[in-house]
Each structure stands twice: as C-alpha cells, then as structure tokens.
Amino acid sequence: MATSQEDMTVGELVDGEDLEFLKALAAERGVNIPELIKEGIQLVMRRRTRPKPMKGTLQAFRGKD
C-alpha cells in the first residue's frame, strides 16, 4: 500500500469492472487513464464551483431621496 494518498496508482484506487470501464473509455477518447481521471475531476470541480444564477428578478438599487 502507498505511504500517502498522493502516491497511489489507478490500480490501487479502482479495480475490476471500474478499471475495465476506464480503460475502454480512455481508448475510445484516445487518452491515457490518468488524463481521463484528471478531466473527470476537473469537470466535477467546475460544476461545483460554477457561479449560480440569482433567483428572482433583478431590480435597480434605489437610494434614499
């Protein structure tokens, strides 16, 4: 087992059907498995950190007269 989370390989993180799925998807897209994983992580990060649209209607600020 690896000494830290950063030293782990793909084979240590996933196994069986998941690894076969990653291999097939990587071959289909023409990239290696670590690049495919990197793209997936970046996609999740973009979705979670994307600015959310404000609810309701926007109104102009009106100061006191």
MOPAC internal coordinates of N, CA, C and O (Angstrom, degrees):
PM7 1SCF
backbone

  N    0.0000 0     0.00 0     0.00 0    0    0    0
  C    1.4497 1     0.00 0     0.00 0    1    0    0
  C    1.5226 1   109.54 1     0.00 0    2    1    0
  O    1.2310 1   119.91 1   -32.41 1    3    2    1
  N    1.2975 1   117.77 1   147.59 1    3    2    1
  C    1.4622 1   122.60 1  -178.41 1    5    3    2
  C    1.5283 1   110.87 1   -70.96 1    6    5    3
  O    1.2310 1   121.32 1   -25.02 1    7    6    5
  N    1.3307 1   115.08 1   154.98 1    7    6    5
  C    1.4647 1   119.66 1  -178.18 1    9    7    6
  C    1.5210 1   112.30 1   -76.75 1   10    9    7
  O    1.2310 1   119.71 1   153.24 1   11   10    9
  N    1.3121 1   118.15 1   -26.76 1   11   10    9
  C    1.4647 1   120.73 1   177.92 1   13   11   10
  C    1.5196 1   109.19 1  -142.34 1   14   13   11
  O    1.2310 1   121.17 1   -14.62 1   15   14   13
  N    1.3133 1   115.37 1   165.38 1   15   14   13
  C    1.4598 1   120.28 1  -179.59 1   17   15   14
  C    1.5235 1   111.90 1   -60.59 1   18   17   15
  O    1.2310 1   119.75 1   149.66 1   19   18   17
  N    1.3253 1   118.09 1   -30.34 1   19   18   17
  C    1.4595 1   121.55 1  -176.21 1   21   19   18
  C    1.5240 1   112.34 1   -73.15 1   22   21   19
  O    1.2310 1   119.84 1   158.52 1   23   22   21
  N    1.3315 1   117.91 1   -21.48 1   23   22   21
  C    1.4561 1   121.43 1  -177.09 1   25   23   22
  C    1.5235 1   113.16 1   -91.73 1   26   25   23
  O    1.2310 1   119.67 1  -178.55 1   27   26   25
  N    1.3135 1   118.24 1     1.45 1   27   26   25
  C    1.4594 1   121.17 1  -176.22 1   29   27   26
  C    1.5281 1   110.78 1   -75.56 1   30   29   27
  O    1.2310 1   120.86 1   -34.67 1   31   30   29
  N    1.3150 1   115.96 1   145.33 1   31   30   29
  C    1.4598 1   121.37 1   177.27 1   33   31   30
  C    1.5230 1   109.46 1   -95.46 1   34   33   31
  O    1.2310 1   121.13 1   -10.57 1   35   34   33
  N    1.3170 1   115.44 1   169.43 1   35   34   33
  C    1.4596 1   120.50 1   179.39 1   37   35   34
  C    1.5267 1   110.04 1   -60.94 1   38   37   35
  O    1.2310 1   120.37 1   140.22 1   39   38   37
  N    1.3201 1   116.90 1   -39.78 1   39   38   37
  C    1.4583 1   121.17 1   179.92 1   41   39   38
  C    1.5135 1   113.47 1   -62.66 1   42   41   39
  O    1.2310 1   120.15 1   151.58 1   43   42   41
  N    1.3316 1   117.31 1   -28.42 1   43   42   41
  C    1.4630 1   120.98 1   177.84 1   45   43   42
  C    1.5265 1   111.90 1   -80.37 1   46   45   43
  O    1.2310 1   120.47 1   155.98 1   47   46   45
  N    1.3246 1   116.71 1   -24.02 1   47   46   45
  C    1.4594 1   120.46 1  -177.65 1   49   47   46
  C    1.5221 1   112.93 1   -88.23 1   50   49   47
  O    1.2310 1   120.12 1   141.72 1   51   50   49
  N    1.3124 1   117.38 1   -38.28 1   51   50   49
  C    1.4673 1   121.67 1   179.94 1   53   51   50
  C    1.5179 1   108.99 1  -128.71 1   54   53   51
  O    1.2310 1   120.92 1   -21.95 1   55   54   53
  N    1.3181 1   115.84 1   158.05 1   55   54   53
  C    1.4562 1   119.26 1   179.07 1   57   55   54
  C    1.5290 1   110.15 1  -149.43 1   58   57   55
  O    1.2310 1   121.05 1    -8.17 1   59   58   57
  N    1.2876 1   115.60 1   171.83 1   59   58   57
  C    1.4589 1   122.39 1   173.90 1   61   59   58
  C    1.5103 1   114.33 1    58.04 1   62   61   59
  O    1.2310 1   121.90 1    52.59 1   63   62   61
  N    1.3319 1   113.96 1  -127.41 1   63   62   61
  C    1.4596 1   120.68 1  -175.45 1   65   63   62
  C    1.5247 1   112.36 1   -63.59 1   66   65   63
  O    1.2310 1   120.40 1   145.84 1   67   66   65
  N    1.3330 1   116.83 1   -34.16 1   67   66   65
  C    1.4642 1   119.78 1   180.00 1   69   67   66
  C    1.5248 1   111.07 1   -64.16 1   70   69   67
  O    1.2310 1   120.41 1   138.14 1   71   70   69
  N    1.3150 1   116.83 1   -41.86 1   71   70   69
  C    1.4596 1   120.67 1   179.48 1   73   71   70
  C    1.5224 1   110.73 1   -67.33 1   74   73   71
  O    1.2310 1   120.43 1   139.53 1   75   74   73
  N    1.3126 1   116.77 1   -40.47 1   75   74   73
  C    1.4710 1   120.39 1   177.73 1   77   75   74
  C    1.5294 1   110.54 1   -63.67 1   78   77   75
  O    1.2310 1   120.69 1   139.85 1   79   78   77
  N    1.3321 1   116.29 1   -40.15 1   79   78   77
  C    1.4657 1   120.41 1   177.54 1   81   79   78
  C    1.5257 1   110.87 1   -62.05 1   82   81   79
  O    1.2310 1   120.48 1   135.47 1   83   82   81
  N    1.3384 1   116.68 1   -44.53 1   83   82   81
  C    1.4660 1   120.37 1   178.94 1   85   83   82
  C    1.5187 1   111.50 1   -62.88 1   86   85   83
  O    1.2310 1   120.34 1   138.94 1   87   86   85
  N    1.3288 1   116.96 1   -41.06 1   87   86   85
  C    1.4683 1   120.74 1   178.98 1   89   87   86
  C    1.5236 1   110.86 1   -62.22 1   90   89   87
  O    1.2310 1   120.49 1   135.27 1   91   90   89
  N    1.3408 1   116.67 1   -44.73 1   91   90   89
  C    1.4628 1   120.60 1  -179.08 1   93   91   90
  C    1.5279 1   111.20 1   -66.00 1   94   93   91
  O    1.2310 1   120.54 1   137.51 1   95   94   93
  N    1.3228 1   116.58 1   -42.49 1   95   94   93
  C    1.4621 1   120.42 1  -179.72 1   97   95   94
  C    1.5221 1   111.19 1   -67.04 1   98   97   95
  O    1.2310 1   120.28 1   140.28 1   99   98   97
  N    1.3218 1   117.06 1   -39.72 1   99   98   97
  C    1.4651 1   121.03 1   178.22 1  101   99   98
  C    1.5279 1   110.46 1   -64.62 1  102  101   99
  O    1.2310 1   120.31 1   138.42 1  103  102  101
  N    1.3309 1   117.02 1   -41.58 1  103  102  101
  C    1.4615 1   120.56 1   178.52 1  105  103  102
  C    1.5292 1   110.71 1   -64.83 1  106  105  103
  O    1.2310 1   120.69 1   141.24 1  107  106  105
  N    1.3303 1   116.29 1   -38.76 1  107  106  105
  C    1.4610 1   121.06 1   179.67 1  109  107  106
  C    1.5282 1   111.35 1   -64.34 1  110  109  107
  O    1.2310 1   120.62 1   140.69 1  111  110  109
  N    1.3267 1   116.42 1   -39.31 1  111  110  109
  C    1.4665 1   120.86 1  -178.94 1  113  111  110
  C    1.5201 1   113.08 1   -87.07 1  114  113  111
  O    1.2310 1   119.96 1   168.53 1  115  114  113
  N    1.3184 1   117.68 1   -11.47 1  115  114  113
  C    1.4592 1   121.19 1   178.29 1  117  115  114
  C    1.5158 1   114.16 1    77.15 1  118  117  115
  O    1.2310 1   120.18 1  -150.16 1  119  118  117
  N    1.3308 1   117.25 1    29.84 1  119  118  117
  C    1.4654 1   122.08 1   177.43 1  121  119  118
  C    1.5229 1   108.37 1  -127.28 1  122  121  119
  O    1.2310 1   120.86 1   -12.75 1  123  122  121
  N    1.3324 1   115.95 1   167.25 1  123  122  121
  C    1.4577 1   117.66 1   176.71 1  125  123  122
  C    1.5299 1   109.52 1   -86.39 1  126  125  123
  O    1.2310 1   120.57 1   -12.05 1  127  126  125
  N    1.3216 1   116.52 1   167.95 1  127  126  125
  C    1.4633 1   121.47 1  -173.85 1  129  127  126
  C    1.5317 1   112.60 1   -61.94 1  130  129  127
  O    1.2310 1   118.85 1   134.23 1  131  130  129
  N    1.3428 1   119.80 1   -45.77 1  131  130  129
  C    1.4778 1   117.89 1   178.81 1  133  131  130
  C    1.5331 1   113.50 1   -60.02 1  134  133  131
  O    1.2310 1   119.79 1   144.04 1  135  134  133
  N    1.3313 1   118.00 1   -35.96 1  135  134  133
  C    1.4644 1   120.68 1   177.14 1  137  135  134
  C    1.5227 1   110.71 1   -65.83 1  138  137  135
  O    1.2310 1   120.46 1   140.09 1  139  138  137
  N    1.3296 1   116.73 1   -39.91 1  139  138  137
  C    1.4574 1   121.36 1   178.48 1  141  139  138
  C    1.5250 1   110.28 1   -63.29 1  142  141  139
  O    1.2310 1   120.43 1   137.11 1  143  142  141
  N    1.3199 1   116.78 1   -42.89 1  143  142  141
  C    1.4632 1   121.14 1   178.45 1  145  143  142
  C    1.5240 1   110.14 1   -64.25 1  146  145  143
  O    1.2310 1   120.48 1   138.44 1  147  146  145
  N    1.3247 1   116.68 1   -41.56 1  147  146  145
  C    1.4689 1   121.35 1   179.17 1  149  147  146
  C    1.5248 1   110.46 1   -60.63 1  150  149  147
  O    1.2310 1   120.28 1   135.43 1  151  150  149
  N    1.3362 1   117.07 1   -44.57 1  151  150  149
  C    1.4605 1   121.03 1   178.97 1  153  151  150
  C    1.5238 1   110.96 1   -61.69 1  154  153  151
  O    1.2310 1   120.62 1   138.99 1  155  154  153
  N    1.3280 1   116.41 1   -41.01 1  155  154  153
  C    1.4619 1   120.36 1   179.26 1  157  155  154
  C    1.5140 1   112.36 1   -64.10 1  158  157  155
  O    1.2310 1   120.47 1   137.45 1  159  158  157
  N    1.3213 1   116.70 1   -42.55 1  159  158  157
  C    1.4642 1   120.83 1   178.74 1  161  159  158
  C    1.5217 1   110.13 1   -65.05 1  162  161  159
  O    1.2310 1   120.32 1   137.83 1  163  162  161
  N    1.3355 1   116.99 1   -42.17 1  163  162  161
  C    1.4609 1   120.19 1   179.36 1  165  163  162
  C    1.5293 1   111.33 1   -63.76 1  166  165  163
  O    1.2310 1   120.24 1   142.94 1  167  166  165
  N    1.3301 1   117.15 1   -37.06 1  167  166  165
  C    1.4556 1   121.08 1   178.22 1  169  167  166
  C    1.5263 1   110.77 1   -63.61 1  170  169  167
  O    1.2310 1   120.47 1   135.95 1  171  170  169
  N    1.3222 1   116.70 1   -44.05 1  171  170  169
  C    1.4669 1   120.69 1   178.46 1  173  171  170
  C    1.5253 1   110.49 1   -62.98 1  174  173  171
  O    1.2310 1   120.52 1   137.06 1  175  174  173
  N    1.3283 1   116.61 1   -42.94 1  175  174  173
  C    1.4655 1   120.29 1   179.95 1  177  175  174
  C    1.5318 1   110.99 1   -63.35 1  178  177  175
  O    1.2310 1   120.11 1   139.22 1  179  178  177
  N    1.3376 1   117.39 1   -40.78 1  179  178  177
  C    1.4673 1   120.67 1   178.21 1  181  179  178
  C    1.5223 1   111.01 1   -62.61 1  182  181  179
  O    1.2310 1   120.52 1   136.70 1  183  182  181
  N    1.3270 1   116.60 1   -43.30 1  183  182  181
  C    1.4639 1   120.05 1  -179.47 1  185  183  182
  C    1.5249 1   111.64 1   -64.29 1  186  185  183
  O    1.2310 1   120.41 1   140.18 1  187  186  185
  N    1.3078 1   116.82 1   -39.82 1  187  186  185
  C    1.4680 1   120.26 1  -176.71 1  189  187  186
  C    1.5189 1   112.80 1   -76.54 1  190  189  187
  O    1.2310 1   119.77 1   152.16 1  191  190  189
  N    1.3208 1   118.04 1   -27.84 1  191  190  189
  C    1.4645 1   120.11 1  -175.62 1  193  191  190
  C    1.5264 1   113.09 1  -105.06 1  194  193  191
  O    1.2310 1   119.99 1  -176.72 1  195  194  193
  N    1.3211 1   117.62 1     3.28 1  195  194  193
  C    1.4620 1   121.25 1   179.38 1  197  195  194
  C    1.5300 1   109.19 1   -66.51 1  198  197  195
  O    1.2310 1   120.03 1   -43.81 1  199  198  197
  N    1.3325 1   117.55 1   136.19 1  199  198  197
  C    1.4694 1   119.23 1   177.08 1  201  199  198
  C    1.5261 1   110.24 1   -61.37 1  202  201  199
  O    1.2310 1   120.87 1   -45.23 1  203  202  201
  N    1.2952 1   115.94 1   134.77 1  203  202  201
  C    1.4652 1   121.15 1  -179.22 1  205  203  202
  C    1.5285 1   109.24 1   -88.80 1  206  205  203
  O    1.2310 1   120.19 1   -37.68 1  207  206  205
  N    1.3339 1   117.24 1   142.32 1  207  206  205
  C    1.4643 1   118.94 1   177.48 1  209  207  206
  C    1.5291 1   110.21 1   -68.05 1  210  209  207
  O    1.2310 1   121.00 1   -33.59 1  211  210  209
  N    1.3285 1   115.68 1   146.41 1  211  210  209
  C    1.4614 1   120.19 1   179.42 1  213  211  210
  C    1.5185 1   109.77 1   -74.71 1  214  213  211
  O    1.2310 1   121.17 1   -36.35 1  215  214  213
  N    1.3194 1   115.37 1   143.65 1  215  214  213
  C    1.4632 1   120.41 1   178.73 1  217  215  214
  C    1.5210 1   109.20 1   -85.07 1  218  217  215
  O    1.2310 1   120.64 1   -28.15 1  219  218  217
  N    1.3113 1   116.38 1   151.85 1  219  218  217
  C    1.4569 1   120.98 1   177.73 1  221  219  218
  C    1.5143 1   112.12 1    85.27 1  222  221  219
  O    1.2310 1   121.26 1     5.49 1  223  222  221
  N    1.3116 1   115.20 1  -174.51 1  223  222  221
  C    1.4614 1   120.42 1  -179.89 1  225  223  222
  C    1.5188 1   109.65 1   -96.79 1  226  225  223
  O    1.2310 1   121.13 1   -33.48 1  227  226  225
  N    1.3058 1   115.45 1   146.52 1  227  226  225
  C    1.4582 1   120.99 1   177.69 1  229  227  226
  C    1.5214 1   108.99 1   -86.73 1  230  229  227
  O    1.2310 1   120.98 1   -44.85 1  231  230  229
  N    1.3203 1   115.73 1   135.15 1  231  230  229
  C    1.4554 1   120.42 1   178.67 1  233  231  230
  C    1.5205 1   108.77 1  -125.02 1  234  233  231
  O    1.2310 1   121.33 1   -31.64 1  235  234  233
  N    1.3200 1   115.07 1   148.36 1  235  234  233
  C    1.4571 1   120.17 1   179.08 1  237  235  234
  C    1.5264 1   109.57 1   -66.40 1  238  237  235
  O    1.2310 1   120.90 1   -34.78 1  239  238  237
  N    1.3214 1   115.88 1   145.22 1  239  238  237
  C    1.4564 1   121.03 1   177.55 1  241  239  238
  C    1.5205 1   108.92 1   -72.59 1  242  241  239
  O    1.2310 1   120.52 1   -47.33 1  243  242  241
  N    1.3119 1   116.60 1   132.67 1  243  242  241
  C    1.4628 1   120.79 1   179.01 1  245  243  242
  C    1.5251 1   108.61 1  -118.26 1  246  245  243
  O    1.2310 1   121.16 1   -64.63 1  247  246  245
  N    1.3059 1   115.38 1   115.37 1  247  246  245
  C    1.4639 1   120.17 1   177.56 1  249  247  246
  C    1.5218 1   111.18 1   -81.02 1  250  249  247
  O    1.2310 1   120.84 1   -12.71 1  251  250  249
  N    1.3075 1   116.00 1   167.29 1  251  250  249
  C    1.4659 1   120.29 1   177.98 1  253  251  250
  C    1.5245 1   109.42 1   -70.50 1  254  253  251
  O    1.2310 1   120.68 1   -39.89 1  255  254  253
  N    1.2952 1   116.30 1   140.11 1  255  254  253
  C    1.4788 1   121.19 1   179.81 1  257  255  254
  C    1.4946 1   111.39 1   -82.58 1  258  257  255
  O    1.2310 1   120.10 1   180.00 1  259  258  257

